[in-house]
Amino acid sequence: MQPLKFKPIVKTLVWGTESWELSGVMNNESVVTEGPLAGKTIAELTKEYKGQLIGEHVYANTGDEFPMLVKYIDAKQDLSIQVHPNDELAAVRHNGSKGKTEMWYVVGADEGAHLLVGLKDKITPEEYEKKVADGTITDVLCRYEVKPGDVFFLPAGRIHAICGGCFIAEIQQTSDITYRIFDYNRPGLDGKPRQLHTEWAKDAIDYTVYKDYRTDYEKAQDEEMEVVSCPYFTTSIYDLTLPYAKDLSGIDSFMVVMCLEGSGTLEVDGEEMNIGQGETVLIPADADDICFIPEDGMKILTSYIK
């Protein structure tokens, strides 16, 4: 199979915009934009090509639902304080749905822009409810001023919020389940208060306090920098000034390539495809090798499932 590009699904929200670059979420399935498969949805392709597209071991575990959702998030205002359920809780509460583990890569950040990630103080579920009620829940969350290149891993259960001035690439499980904890008492686009999920979030939160929630990695040029590896995705960053070849024959999985900066060419099994800033390409699991060829510098993010 050849590499595939899809039409972004752009969503306007009360705090800014999201661009779903590749989605298998029901009623939000991405559509191929070019080539012989143009017009096909990712759901149709997954059902038709199965392991050839997804990877045999991945397809055996996830079936006909494409198992990864990738987005760009442009936050003009603060998003709500939120948390996501794990697989077990989501399956029970949401008709067998998957949970939502995710990660963030900071593509851009205004001066002073920050993220809220994880608890800095130990609290009980009862204290959590009181802090939501009196509007002080942000007082017990860790605040991180951010810059481009920062990475955060967000396993299901970790409280978090993207704040205004952040432009984020997000990689996550295929799930749109969010428990909104606190939303600054603001109305939605319809003028009505947005629904909160205080009680459901209470049971979903991981109340463990960790020393640091930022993912540290050693930055380098012209080599692979693996930053996150979990059962749902393994993500690497490449900051390239020279061509970089990668053997895919031992990876029984599709690969998602997001071009964060610059432009260049993807050479997959000898076939070439151009990729530019903001574009996302799906590399099918049956590909044996890929070469990332920067035109004048290129920064990319790749994700696959081990």
Stockholm file with secondary structure:
# STOCKHOLM 1.0

chainA/1-306         MQPLKFKPIVKTLVWGTESWELSGVMNNESVVTEGPLAGKTIAELTKEYKGQLIGEHVYANTGDEFPMLVKYIDAKQDLSIQVHPNDELAAVRHNGSKGKTEMWYVVGADEGAHLLVGLKDKITPEEYEKKVADGTITDVLCRYEVKPGDVFFLPAGRIHAICGGCFIAEIQQTSDITYRIFDYNRPGLDGKPRQLHTEWAKDAIDYTVYKDYRTDYEKAQDEEMEVVSCPYFTTSIYDLTLPYAKDLSGIDSFMVVMCLEGSGTLEVDGEEMNIGQGETVLIPADADDICFIPEDGMKILTSYIK
#=GR chainA/1-306 SS CCCEEBCCEEEEETTEEEEEEECCSTTCCCBBCSSTTTTCBHHHHHHHHTHHHHCHHHHHHHTTSCCEEEEEEEESSCCCEEECCCHHHHHHHTTTCCCCCEEEEEEEECTTCEEEEEESSCCCHHHHHHHHHHTCGGGGEEEEECCTTCEEEECTTCCEEECTTEEEEEEEESCCCCEEEECTTCBCTTSSBCCCCHHHHHHHCCCCCCSCCEECCCCCSSSEEEEEEETTEEEEEEEESSCEEEECTTCCSCEEEEEEEEEEEEEETTEEEEEETTCEEEECTTCCEEEEEEEEEEEEEEEECC
#=GC SS_cons         CCCEEBCCEEEEETTEEEEEEECCSTTCCCBBCSSTTTTCBHHHHHHHHTHHHHCHHHHHHHTTSCCEEEEEEEESSCCCEEECCCHHHHHHHTTTCCCCCEEEEEEEECTTCEEEEEESSCCCHHHHHHHHHHTCGGGGEEEEECCTTCEEEECTTCCEEECTTEEEEEEEESCCCCEEEECTTCBCTTSSBCCCCHHHHHHHCCCCCCSCCEECCCCCSSSEEEEEEETTEEEEEEEESSCEEEECTTCCSCEEEEEEEEEEEEEETTEEEEEETTCEEEECTTCCEEEEEEEEEEEEEEEECC
//
